[in-house]
């Protein structure tokens, strides 16, 4: 991750703006629209300054949002998948397991048990 002083202002603004729920849900298309630059330029900039692709960035935001909803809502993992902007349940489960080493249901159970202890 580059120093905030070296990151172009337009990229920092996108990075911060993408934290909003509606932008997370809008995903990569919203990110590219806000950038007002070519997808290739945005991709190169993300790789250079953040060492990830725009898609990885969006997926990470969505997974963070999903984990928060698992802990603080009664929505099912399927409902959460679509609420955070994933269009494919299988892809959501795959990314979630890769990130947290368990399914969304097990994540909820494990974290709630941790909170009760």
C-alpha positions as CSV (number, residue, x, y, z in Angstrom):
1,X,0.0,0.0,0.0
2,X,1.5,3.3,-1.1
3,X,1.9,6.4,1.1
4,X,-1.3,8.5,1.0
5,X,0.9,11.4,-0.1
6,X,1.9,9.6,-3.3
7,X,-1.6,8.4,-4.3
8,X,-3.3,10.6,-6.9
9,X,-6.2,12.6,-5.3
10,X,-8.7,11.1,-7.7
11,X,-7.8,7.6,-6.6
12,X,-7.9,8.4,-2.9
13,X,-11.3,10.0,-3.4
14,X,-12.6,6.8,-5.1
15,X,-11.0,4.6,-2.4
16,X,-12.9,6.6,0.3
17,X,-16.1,6.9,-1.7
18,X,-16.3,3.2,-2.3
19,X,-16.8,2.6,1.4
20,X,-20.4,3.8,1.1
21,X,-23.0,1.0,1.0
22,X,-24.6,2.1,-2.3
23,X,-21.1,2.2,-4.0
24,X,-20.2,-1.2,-2.6
25,X,-23.4,-2.6,-4.0
26,X,-22.8,-0.8,-7.3
27,X,-19.4,-2.5,-7.5
28,X,-16.8,-2.2,-10.2
29,X,-19.1,-0.3,-12.6
30,X,-19.7,2.4,-10.0
31,X,-16.0,2.6,-9.2
32,X,-15.2,3.0,-12.9
33,X,-17.9,5.6,-13.4
34,X,-16.6,7.6,-10.4
35,X,-13.0,7.4,-11.8
36,X,-14.0,8.9,-15.2
37,X,-10.9,7.3,-16.6
38,X,-10.4,4.2,-18.8
39,X,-10.8,0.8,-17.1
40,X,-7.2,0.1,-18.0
41,X,-5.9,3.2,-16.4
42,X,-7.9,2.6,-13.2
43,X,-6.6,-1.0,-13.2
44,X,-3.0,0.0,-13.5
45,X,-3.4,2.7,-10.8
46,X,-5.0,0.2,-8.4
47,X,-2.2,-2.3,-9.0
48,X,0.5,0.4,-8.6
49,X,-0.8,2.1,-5.5
50,X,-2.8,-0.6,-3.7
51,X,-1.3,-3.9,-5.1
52,X,-4.8,-5.2,-6.0
53,X,-7.2,-5.0,-8.9
54,X,-10.4,-2.9,-8.8
55,X,-12.4,-6.2,-8.7
56,X,-10.4,-7.5,-5.7
57,X,-10.9,-4.2,-4.0
58,X,-14.7,-4.3,-4.6
59,X,-14.9,-8.0,-3.5
60,X,-13.0,-7.2,-0.3
61,X,-15.4,-4.3,0.5
62,X,-18.4,-6.6,-0.2
63,X,-16.9,-9.4,2.0
64,X,-16.3,-6.9,4.9
65,X,-19.9,-5.7,4.5
66,X,-21.2,-9.3,4.3
67,X,-19.3,-10.3,7.5
68,X,-20.7,-7.2,9.3
69,X,-24.3,-8.2,8.2
70,X,-23.7,-11.8,9.4
71,X,-22.9,-10.5,12.8
72,X,-25.4,-7.7,13.1
73,X,-28.5,-8.9,11.2
74,X,-30.8,-11.9,10.9
75,X,-30.5,-12.0,7.1
76,X,-29.7,-15.4,5.6
77,X,-26.3,-15.8,3.9
78,X,-28.2,-16.0,0.6
79,X,-30.0,-12.7,1.3
80,X,-26.7,-11.1,2.3
81,X,-24.9,-12.3,-0.8
82,X,-27.3,-10.4,-3.0
83,X,-27.7,-7.4,-0.7
84,X,-23.9,-6.7,-0.8
85,X,-23.9,-6.9,-4.6
86,X,-22.7,-10.4,-5.5
87,X,-24.8,-11.7,-8.3
88,X,-23.7,-15.3,-7.9
89,X,-24.2,-17.3,-4.7
90,X,-21.5,-19.9,-5.5
91,X,-18.9,-17.1,-6.2
92,X,-19.8,-15.4,-2.9
93,X,-19.4,-18.7,-0.9
94,X,-16.1,-19.4,-2.7
95,X,-14.6,-15.9,-1.9
96,X,-16.0,-15.9,1.6
97,X,-14.4,-19.3,2.4
98,X,-11.2,-18.2,0.9
99,X,-11.1,-15.1,3.0
100,X,-12.4,-16.4,6.3
101,X,-11.7,-20.1,6.1
102,X,-15.3,-21.1,6.7
103,X,-18.7,-20.7,5.3
104,X,-20.9,-17.7,6.1
105,X,-23.1,-19.8,8.3
106,X,-20.1,-21.1,10.3
107,X,-18.6,-17.6,10.5
108,X,-21.8,-16.3,12.1
109,X,-21.9,-19.2,14.6
110,X,-18.2,-18.9,15.5
111,X,-18.3,-15.1,15.9
112,X,-21.5,-15.2,18.0
113,X,-20.0,-17.8,20.2
114,X,-16.8,-15.7,20.6
115,X,-19.0,-12.7,21.6
116,X,-20.8,-14.7,24.2
117,X,-17.7,-16.0,25.9
